[in-house]
């Protein structure tokens, strides 16, 4: 197994220990994880005039004190690079009617055109803010863990907006779902 190394320093990183046993195959992993129902998010970062983003389902609430979330980002991606260099990112939990935005940021639209979909604004920090999402967060990176292929960034939530009237877009079994499990 080849470990990819970033060309940037990670703040407060913690090395993972070597494996003692072999892992499951990529196809076994993907099949097992397909049953995991997750809300769909777009993680974004900005540096200067450059904005980048990616659809993510590997997001979790981490702690209430400080209020923090954990996101998993491909270690060799431009997004991981910008997050590490700016020590910040924003997150939008997509609403059920925002599938087109999820698809765009999942790679179905070229990176330079992704922000043309949806109503984008900016947080006071300058990080991108997607209007119309269920929840939007502006986060300051307070820690990171390198896992080999991904970086787990811990973001302290410094700004938050929530629309309780909107229903989240869900992902399970390789497709979008409503909370009742129907496409």
Steps between C-alpha positions, in 0.01 A plus 500: 500500500643835393453790738439835333662792674369856481724785397384703800538480877202386702418690818506290816526175301507155657661202326293184453656171615590231243245227435537161666261319266403546136199717426195408295515564126384827347184334365422343840550836668275678249228235531508515880496881513218529243252410773612793711241777464660845507393855444661655192728801544709731290831594663659814360805718557628827360845652468518836328269479199523120477201302628494120504250249628403137509193295589556305822309252710789430739399769748417467867419707803805474725441700816278761661784670692654629292229467235684300234455270203728250328529475120695255284669642188723329240855584608628582149204722407514873446229530766721338767784729396287815533349392832847434642643827368209722611412309821135526410211355300127529467242226489148492359264216593302480177121514489308226319443729201875566455594176319634692201750678727601169660563348156694805380736497799533119473673549167222520241586867437854629443644669811503853356123486429372338821428825682267607215237265648312619808501836673846565642598770745794529743544474876674790679814279481473501120421127481220407253144488637227309310152644544199264512677216680366333816800613704806703408813524715816706493784312669849570626736200487616404850652161420564242231581130468662348191364153422710411196260597222291761682530776757252527783463870573347611829316827453384716788169656396533878508181587306181296441163541335223238493168483315283254696236510222729326251551124481856367453617319189605145597733245334474122545540191280670705225212746461315797642224435750239696688477448873219249441736294277328578170693645206 
